[in-house]
Amino acid sequence: MSRKAKKGVWVTSLVILGIIVGCFIWYFNTASGERALKTMKSNNSGGLERVVKVYSDSGELIQTYEGKIDLQDTEYGNKVLFDLDGKRIVIYNATVISEEK
C-alpha cells in the first residue's frame, strides 16, 4: 500500500470516528438522550432515590415507598414491580406516581 493510500485510510478513519463521537455528543445532549442516560444509571446502580405513591381507583393514597428504587412496569401498565430493602413489591391495577428525590 502506498504512503498516500495509508494517509487516506487514516483520514477516512478519523472522519468516521469524529462523526460517531459527534452523534453521541449530540444525542446525549437531547432530552431523550438525557432520559436514556438516567435509565442506564438507574439500571446499573440498582435504582434512583425516589418516592413512590400508590393510589386506589378512587384516588385514595394506599401506600408510600421511599428509597433507592428501580421501577419496572408491564407493556399494558397494569403491573409495577420493584425491590425495596430486599423485598419485592408488586402492584397491580393501581395508579403509581414516582418522583425522583
PASE-430890 format. One record per residue (C-alpha): residue in one letter; z negated, y negated, x negated. Coordinates in Angstrom, 2 decimals. Example, Ala and Ser with C-alpha at 12.3 -4.5 7.8 and 13.67 -1.06 7.14 Angstrom:
BEGIN
NODE  res       up    north     east
NODE    A    -7.80     4.50   -12.30
NODE    S    -7.14     1.06   -13.67
END
This chain:
BEGIN
NODE  res       up    north     east
NODE    M     0.00     0.00     0.00
NODE    S     0.95    -3.36    -1.40
NODE    R    -1.53    -6.13    -2.04
NODE    K     0.00    -8.24     0.73
NODE    A    -0.35    -5.37     3.25
NODE    K    -4.03    -4.83     2.29
NODE    K    -4.72    -8.53     2.80
NODE    G    -3.02    -8.36     6.20
NODE    V    -5.19    -5.40     7.23
NODE    W    -8.36    -7.29     6.19
NODE    V    -7.34   -10.45     8.02
NODE    T    -6.48    -8.47    11.16
NODE    S    -9.81    -6.61    10.99
NODE    L   -11.76    -9.85    10.61
NODE    V    -9.92   -11.47    13.52
NODE    I   -10.62    -8.47    15.77
NODE    L   -14.28    -8.43    14.70
NODE    G   -14.52   -12.17    15.40
NODE    I   -13.06   -11.69    18.87
NODE    I   -15.53    -8.88    19.65
NODE    V   -18.52   -10.90    18.39
NODE    G   -17.32   -13.95    20.32
NODE    C   -17.05   -11.90    23.53
NODE    F   -20.61   -10.59    23.09
NODE    I   -21.97   -14.09    22.44
NODE    W   -20.12   -15.46    25.45
NODE    Y   -21.18   -12.59    27.76
NODE    F   -24.87   -12.70    26.86
NODE    N   -24.95   -16.47    27.47
NODE    T   -23.83   -16.00    31.07
NODE    A   -26.26   -15.36    33.94
NODE    S   -25.09   -11.76    34.37
NODE    G   -25.38   -11.20    30.62
NODE    E   -28.95   -12.53    30.62
NODE    R   -29.79   -10.18    33.52
NODE    A   -28.26    -7.29    31.59
NODE    L   -30.41    -8.13    28.55
NODE    K   -33.53    -8.30    30.72
NODE    T   -32.65    -4.93    32.27
NODE    M   -32.24    -3.38    28.82
NODE    K   -35.55    -4.89    27.73
NODE    S   -37.28    -3.51    30.82
NODE    N   -35.75    -0.04    30.37
NODE    N   -36.61     0.17    26.68
NODE    S   -40.15    -1.24    26.81
NODE    G   -41.46     0.55    29.89
NODE    G   -41.04    -2.36    32.27
NODE    L   -41.86    -6.03    32.62
NODE    E   -45.08    -7.71    33.63
NODE    R   -44.66    -8.01    37.41
NODE    V   -46.40    -8.47    40.71
NODE    V   -45.01    -6.12    43.37
NODE    K   -45.87    -6.73    47.02
NODE    V   -45.14    -4.21    49.74
NODE    Y   -44.75    -5.37    53.35
NODE    S   -44.50    -3.42    56.60
NODE    D   -41.60    -3.90    59.02
NODE    S   -43.80    -6.30    60.99
NODE    G   -44.39    -8.46    57.89
NODE    E   -47.95    -7.39    57.10
NODE    L   -48.87    -7.13    53.42
NODE    I   -49.66    -3.46    52.82
NODE    Q   -50.32    -3.36    49.07
NODE    T   -50.04    -5.44    45.91
NODE    Y   -49.45    -3.92    42.46
NODE    E   -49.70    -5.78    39.15
NODE    G   -48.89    -4.66    35.63
NODE    K   -46.06    -3.51    33.39
NODE    I   -43.63    -2.11    35.94
NODE    D   -40.07    -0.81    35.71
NODE    L   -38.72    -0.64    39.26
NODE    Q   -36.14     1.89    40.33
NODE    D   -34.56     1.88    43.78
NODE    T   -32.06     4.08    45.58
NODE    E   -28.50     3.24    46.42
NODE    Y   -29.44     2.76    50.07
NODE    G   -32.56     0.66    49.42
NODE    N   -34.92     2.87    51.44
NODE    K   -36.97     4.08    48.46
NODE    V   -38.53     2.26    45.49
NODE    L   -40.39     4.05    42.73
NODE    F   -42.27     3.04    39.61
NODE    D   -45.10     4.16    37.35
NODE    L   -48.27     2.12    37.01
NODE    D   -51.32     3.13    34.95
NODE    G   -49.94     6.65    34.53
NODE    K   -49.41     7.22    38.27
NODE    R   -46.08     7.47    40.07
NODE    I   -45.77     5.22    43.09
NODE    V   -43.01     5.90    45.62
NODE    I   -42.47     3.52    48.54
NODE    Y   -40.28     4.50    51.49
NODE    N   -38.83     2.23    54.18
NODE    A   -40.75    -0.95    53.41
NODE    T   -39.91    -4.42    52.19
NODE    V   -40.70    -4.68    48.48
NODE    I   -40.83    -8.02    46.70
NODE    S   -41.12    -8.03    42.93
NODE    E   -41.89   -11.14    40.89
NODE    E   -41.91   -11.30    37.14
NODE    K   -45.04   -12.91    35.72
END
